[in-house]
Amino acid sequence: MNQQPTYRVYGTTLSGPAERDWELILETTDAAQATQAVHETEGTFWRRLTEDDTVVLPRV
């Protein structure tokens, strides 16, 4: 049985964030939902997408 990857979208309001400055916005196994969320900008300066704790998009 294949386990689906877990996607996490993090956001920060800082223009030059450190690792501790990223806050979890969304955790899902739905790749489409994660991709949509990482490209939204409301309330954040940067967003980041991870797949199973590996950074896929570092700053969007």
Helices and strands as residue ranges (DSSP letters): E 7-12, G 19-21, E 23-28, H 31-38, E 46-51, E 54-57
